[in-house]
């Protein structure tokens, strides 16, 4: 487990020492027509967690299309509901990047061209020996009174505006570029000042618990006594990709009190979650398992069919994974299963490529082929075609071979479209690896 995230943010106050005032409120506006056409909005969850850690209540979120009038209306609603408004997306150079214009209209301000910003953009393009389209000049346009926020990963700077709204109270609006690698570091740098401006006199402390191998409803039921024991804390629970995340925030008049209550809450939550808990904060299942493999001096390899490399991709996304990951085989065709993994052709004829027996043989074959301590395998029907009455779309078998004589397998019936089946299958294989390592502990 990593350390509890304890980023204190104060709350408005003239407070008694033992009482926390109402926390400041934040509102998210996520811009992009793609968000209303099926693309998953991951920014909302990421921003919400960091705002809660800093002591803010997230009052709401709006996903809006690339339309000036709609963005303007959403921003004005947000300013009426919150102390801080975070707007992501729509700061690019193209015709549909309209956030600057909409935010300026919402505040009744003009937009100015900043030659200094334009020089920074030109320098960035020169670094990559790329021509600069004329339309990129739009990214050097700044709302009157705004401070540009440097973008080290892209050409669209963020903007910060601090002002008083029509009710006379202080507001902050931060405009962020849409791509996550650009948005996240800008916001992380802007967050301390945001909290300092809107939070004085009380503190918040937060942590997130990561669970796997359990459904959201079962996890929620197990954690209900924790919520009842800490009525002053705020909680959220979310299921995604076969995992569950449980978030808790405590508030008090000072940092020490908030952290003391959070420590007791954390202990209770870990006890309630038991074997389902695998990490905290920004931990991922693959990073935690990789660390466990490294500590145990074990190595792993994979054999994948329907996931086509997703499992290996997750494992190798962890920095330093070469210390414990040997490699893998994408055995999409049955001939690859037999030739490279040593799966018996007779076994495939008798039991089928999508079967418990085949998954076990693939795991053992990956282990042998890579010379690793552990082999992990996935075989299934991802769809939308290829299913039968006895082996429908969504049927997946995962297996783990080793270390030693250990051999585990699991059958899954995963609902949903192809991408969901593949993602859940890769997650299930990692969960089975966790079970294997738990048994060794």
Protein Blocks (a to p, Z undefined) as FASTA:
>chain_A
ZZdddddddddehiafkbccdddddddddedfklmnopacfklmmmmmmmmmnopacfbd
cdddddfklmmmmmmmmmmmpmbdcdeehiafbfklcklmmmmmmnopacdddfklmmmm
mmmmmmnopacdfklmmmmpccehiacdddfkbmbdcdddddddfkopacddddddfblk
lmmmmmmmmmmmmmmmmoghiacdddddddehiafklmmmmmmmmmmmmmmbccddddee
hiacdddddddfbfklmmmmmmmmmmmmmmmnmmmpgbehjbcfklmmmmmmmmnopacd
dddfklnommmmmmmmpghklmmpgbdcddfbfklmmmmnopafklmmmnopadfklmmm
mmmmmmmmnopabdcdddddebjghiafklcghiacdddedehjbccddddddeddfklm
mmmmmmmmmmmmmmmmmmmZZ
